[in-house]
Amino acid sequence: MADNMLLINCANLRFGGGKTVGMNIINYFKSRQEQLPYRIVVIAPFNCGYEAFEGGRIQVEVIPEKYNKPWFKYYLNNKVLPGLAQKYKAGYILSLGNIAFPARVPQSLLIHLAYIVYPESPVWKRLSLKHRLLLRTMVGFIKRNLKNADHVLLQTQTMVSRFLKLYPFTGSQVGIMPNGVSFTSISDVAPLDLSTPLKEVKLLFFSKHYPHKNFDILIPLAQLIKSKDVAIKFTVTLDRSESSAAAQFLDEVQRLGLDTVIHNAGHINFDQIPALYEAHQGLFLPTLLESFSGTYIEAMHFGRPVFTSNMDFATEVCKEAAYYFNPTDVNDIFAAITHAFAERGAMADKIEKARLLCNELKSWEQIGQELEAFLETKVK
């Protein structure tokens, strides 16, 4: 039993929610390594911090930086990763980054790229030609490699239902692995004071500038807010260097004189997140497409109301604990925000519903325990 080996493939998890999932899963196995009947090899991308898990019964194999480039994906998936699975004599493979690779042993695949189950999403039409071709290629690559997966994990029941309608898998071949809250305490975040009217409402738009996040709606929304002279402000967390789209958005905010409504806090480190939520009265996420946004449960965890899109991926996670709007209608968004803060008693009820909902959500410890139980009889 001591020679059994689990290979955890994190090669595609370099940033964002995917990396958060990978880090939390590996952290769980790190804490359990002395009790596990198998050793673990983590395949990690270059310069992403996974090396910190090296030690004991966990070995980290960092792949060269060139494989971070999209044009090396085919070679990475069809040559490098199969070679590493053979090199380490993997008994089971857990691939956490959307793409299953050819292997001689069973493999579970976590899919968190929502595009794979939303072919009808309006986001597709909003993409630039270059970005659309890139995503179409990525989705096609994921689809072609589904044959390498014996078992698929998705993050919500919504994703499962959509996946089973589109792909030749049975219910027994599909499971759910949700996101968990990465924080263990809310003691360092003051509760939202609803006892007196707010002089100013500050909402946090915590995301990189991905097309599906719908950043563009902020421009006409900020113009509407400015024209009505209402004290509502938004904080975005963009780094100009992350993409040309992020830089263009920030330039447009400046050009139109909307920086009094839209403030950019720049890149946020993990240890800054609690203070960031404490400084705001709610989370704003006008997204058009998600698998399972961890920011929803972060905001609820920190006692901040969620303002988000009235779409299936959001309503499954947030249920009655969020305020919903049409993410393409600035008047509907404006009305949702202003009405919410005008009814402070109802907002307190929302926050309490969110607290109760958070208590029902699985922690990363519980998610790890379920994953460990699943793998117990599979790792050879």
N, C-alpha and C positions, 0 to 999 in steps of 0.2 A: 504493500500500500504506500510505503514511503516514497517510491519512485513514480507514482502517478503524477500526472502533470496537467494543470489547467493553463491554457494560453489565453490571455485577455488581450484582445486586439484593440488598441486605442490609437492606431496610426492616423486616423482621420479626425481625431478630437483635439484640435489646436486652440480653440477659443470658444467663447460664448457658452450657451447652455449645454452643448455636447461635452465640452471639457469639464464643466461642473459635474455632470453625470459621471464621467469617467473617474474623476478625482474622488468623488464620494464613494463609488463602488470599490475602488482599489483601497481607499482608506479603511473601509469596513473589513476587507479581507486581510489587510495589514494587522488590524487589531485582533483578528481571529486566527492568525497564521499558526500558532502553536497547537490549536485544536483541529486544524484541517488535516485530512488524510492524504493530502496532495500538496505538491509544491506549485508555485505560480510563476509564470514568465509574462511580463507585461511588454507588449510591443508599443513603443511610445514615439511620438513625433519629436523632432529636434527642438531643443530649447523651449520646452513648454512646462518644465517643472516636475515631470513625472519621476525624474531621477531621485527625488527625495524619498520615494517609497522603497528604494533599493535596500536590501538587508534581510537577514534571517532567511526565511523560506521564499522570499520574493526577489526575483531577479528582473531588472529592467533592461530591455534591449532597445536602445535609441537608434532609430533609422536615420540615415544621412539627411541633411537639410534639403537636398535637391528633390526629395520625394514629397516635400510640401507643395511642389508645383503641380497644377492640375494635369499637365501633359505627361507626367510620369505615373499617373494613376493606374493605367493599364499594366505597366511593367511591375509596379509595386504590388498590385493585387494578384497578378497571375504568375509572377516569378519570385519576388522577394518574400512575400508573406508565406506562400506554400513552402519555400525553402527553409524559412525559420521554423515553421511547424514541424518539418521533418528533422531539422537540426536538434530541436529540443524534445523530440519524441512526444509531442502533444497527445494527450488522451482525450481531450475535449477542448473545443474552442468557443470562447465567448467574444463575439465581435460587437463592439459598442458603437460603431460609426457608420451605420446605414448600408455598408457593402460587405457581403459575404464573399470569401475567397475560396478557390478550389482547394480541397483538403481530403485526406484519406480517413479522417475521423469526423464524428458528428460535430455540428456547429449550431449554436444559437446566435441569432442576429437581432440587435436592437435597432429599430428604425425610428428616428425622430425627425426626419425631414418630411414636413407636412405635405410638400408638393407631390409626394408619391401617391397620396390618396385624395388629392383635390385637383383632378384634371380640369374641373369646371371653374376653378377659382378666378375671380376678376383680376387677380394679381398678374396672371400670365399676360394679359393685354397691356398692363402698365409697364412691363419690363422693356428695357431697351433691346434692340435686336441682338446685340452682343450678349447681354445678360440672359435673354430668352434662349439663345442657342446654347449657352453654357449650361443653363439649368436643364434644358431638354436633353442634352448629352449626359448630364449627371443622372437624371431620372432614368434614362434609357440604360445606363451602365448598372444602376442599382437593380432594375428589373431583370436584366440579362443574368445577373449573378444571384438572383433569388434561388435558382436551382441548387446553389451550393449550401443553402440553409436548410437544416432539418427542422428548425423551430424558430419562430419569429416572435419577438417581444415588441409591443407597442405601448404608448404611454397612457392612453385613455380608451374607454369603451367606444367612443366615437371613432377613434382611429381604427380599432379592431373591426367594427362594423363596416366601415368604408373599405378596409383592406380585404376582407373576406368577399366582398362583392366584386372586387377587381382582379384578384389573384387566386390561382388554383391551390389554395391551402384549406385545410379543414380546421374546425374549431379546436381540435385537440393539438394542432400544430402551432397554435397562436396563444400567447399569454400577454398579461399586462404588467408593465414595470413603470410606475408613475415617477414623477419628480418628488423629491422630499424637501423639507425646509433645511437649509444648511446651518441654521442658527439654533442654539439650544436654549437661549434665554432672551426675554424681552425686557429685562430689568433695566437695561441701559437706554431704553427709548421711552420718553415720557408719553403718556396717553394724550390723545387729541383733546384739547380743551374746547368743549362745545357749550360752555356755560354762558358765554357772551358772544355777541356777533363778531365775526372776523372782519378786521379792517382790510385784509388782503388774503386772497386764496392763492396758494402756491401748489401747483401740481407737478409731480415728477414723471417725466417721460424717460424711463431708464432702459436704454437700448442702444445698440449700434445702428448705423443707418443701413438697414436691409430694406429692399424694395417692399416686402410684405408688411413692414411695420407702419407704412402709410405716413411717413413724416410730412409729405407734401400737404396734407390736410391742415397742418399747423399754420401755414401761411395765410390762407383765407380766414381761418378761425381767429388768428391773432389780429387780422385786419378788422374783423367783426367786433372783437372785444375792444379794440382801440377806438373804433367809431362810436361804440356805446359808452365809452369811458367807464368801464367796469374793472374793478381791481382783481383781475384774474391773471396770474402769470404761470408760465411753464418753464421748467428746467429740463434741458436735454443734456445728455452725457456723451457728446461726440468728440472725437479726435480728428482733426483735419486730415491727418495722415492715414486714417483707416480706409478711405476711399475718395475718389473724385466726387461722388454723389454727396458725401458728408460735407466736403469743402464747399461745393456749390450751394448746398442748403444754407450753410452758415453765411456765405457771401450774400445770398438772397435776403436773409434776415436783416443783414446790415444795410443792404441797398435800399430796402423798403422801409427802413427806420422802425423795424419791429423788435429791436433789441430791448425795448422797455417792457415787452410782453414775453419774449423768448430769451432766456438766459442759458448760456452753455457753460456747464460745470467741468467739461473736459472728461478725460478718462478717470474712472473711479476704481480705486483698489478695494479689495475685499473688506479690509478692516475699516473702511470709510462708510460702508453701506448703512449700518445702523444710524449714524449721525445724519446721513443723507435723508433717510426716511423721517427722522425726527424733525428736520427742518421743513418738511412739507405736510400739507393737509390731505394728500391723497395721491394715488397712482393714476396716471393717464396713459392708456395704451389703446390707440385707435387702430389696432392691427387688423389686417385682412386675412391672415393665415397663421395658424400655430399648430404645433403638435401638443405641447403642454408647457406654457410659459411659466417658468419658475418665479417670475416677478409677481404673478398673481398671489401665490401663497406667501411670498416674502412680505408683500404689502399687508395682507390679512394678518400675518404673524406679528407685524409691528403695529397693528391697530390702526391702519390707514385705509380709508374707503377706496374701492377700486372703481374706476370709470373706464369702461371698455366696450368693445364691439358686440352687438347683439348677434352672435354667430355660435354655431353648435360647439366649437372647440372651447369657447369661453364659458358658455352657460353650463356645460358639464362640470367644469372645474369650480366655478364660482357660485353656481346655483343662485339662491336668492340673496347672496351676500354682496352683490355688486350692482352698480348702476350701469345700465346698458343704453347704447345709442346706435344709430345708423352711422358707420364710420366714414361714409361719403357725403354726409349732409351736415354742413357746419351749423345750421340753425338747430338741428336736433341735438348735436353735441353741446352747443351753447345752452340750450334749454335744460338738458340733463344735468349739467354742472350747476347752473344757477338755481334751479329748483331744489337740488339736493342740499345745497348749503343754506337755502331759505328755510328748510325743514330740519332743524337740528335734532329734534326728538326722533324723527324717522332715521336720521343718519346714525344716531346712537344705537338704534335697533339694528341697522345694517352692520355696524361694527361688532355688535354682540353676536350676530349670526355668523359673521366671519370668524370670530374667536371660537365659537362652537364648531364650525366647520373645520378650522385648523386642528382642533383637538381630535377630529376624526381622521385627518389625513395621516398617512404613514410617514414615519421618520426614516432617514437613511439607514438607521439601525434596523428597523423593521423590514425595509426593502431588502437590505443585505441578508437578513435572516431568511427571508423567503427565497432569495436567489441561491443561498447556500443550501437550503433544503432541496431545491430543484436539482442542483448539481450533485447532490450527495451520491446518487447511484449512477451518475453519468460519466464522471471523470475516471478514466481508466489509466 
